[in-house]
């Protein structure tokens, strides 16, 4: 009898284990099915982006998304029952300068507008921006500086009448605050008009303009004038990832727009801007997507590198970039360095002194040391990447001791952060 009971117990356990195995197997299959469905959804989104090219109206359809993850403020409110989620950055790669060999973007010489939100308190809407939506300045634990966190659909723009010229540049950093599998869609307009209400005009603001519709994989362009869309185009595809900080650069020359995403030129439309208009309003239009934006810079005029360095003997450039408190030249500086290297190669007997300058934020002695190290880094990059003999350079740093503007606003601080080249 005992033997029979033991056998029955063994058989029961084996059957139970087999049942569990079947449940696990089904659960695994279910996960795989879910993943496949998610992949199909993603393919559908990409297909939808491609279909946009067939009609201008498709450029302005809003894509519904789930609310993005909350950002972590530097001074979070005490909420014991809720823990704010981080904006998780994508795995960072640090490309060498050579990766940017086709990055010919050179920022404008005269800064018209700059905002990194350093003058704003965390939790406030930025003082230099207008909107019919809502947002707040936040700081993150995985990217430096302060960011405008868009929290509601609407239109967002800096100032009301930017003094642009026929040739100007626009740059900004954006974090794609979106989860895997969600869609992301941000409209960015160049507008000619006199808009008093941020939402005025809807999808056709002002009297003329160009809308660029930014997604994680492409940028669609469409131009309009007098209430009618006229020309549309599409960028080459590129890849950005959720949680990744992406640098967007726009280079406007009369009717021409070049657009760069990080190190890649993704669009070049020679005649897309309607002729005869002044583009004085730069406007983000948000639906359900809620990106984070910082380091918004508008500058006019193209630097005359050769004339200023060789003829006038002094070149002041704002197109050589460094991370905060770092001395490593960022690859986005390639276009500016290429212009300087070309002038030096055309004049092989010219020697120059490279001088670094900082703003007044932080410790005086550390700023002085940082400016010297940055000048050395520029020298080394010109030698390594462009083959300029290091014997042609001297370097120095002045820290914050020689400002060209008061250190009272983000724009003025940006003017003080510069690299000078002095002909010897």
Secondary structure, 3 states (H helix, E strand, C coil): CHHHHHHHHHHHHHHHHHHHHHHHHHHHHHHHHHHHHHHHHHHHHHHHHHHHHHCHHHHHCCCCCCCCCCCCCCCCCCCCCCCCCCCCCCCCCCCCHHHHCCCCCCCCCEEEEEECCCCCCCCCCCCCEEECCCEEEEECCCCCCEEEEECCCEEEEECCCCCCCCEEEEEEEEECCCCCCCCCCEEEEEEECCCCCCCCCCCCCCCEEEEEEECCCCEEEEEEECCEEEEEEECCCCCCCCCCEEEEEEEEECCEEEEEECCEEEEEECCCCCCCCCCCEEEEEECCCCCEEEEEEEEECCCCHHHHHHHHCEEEECCCCECCCCCCECHHHHHHHHHHHHHHHHCCCCCEEEEEECCCCCCHHHHHHHHHHHHHHHHHHHHHHHCCCHHHEEEEEEECCCCCCCCCCHHHHHHHCEEEEEEC
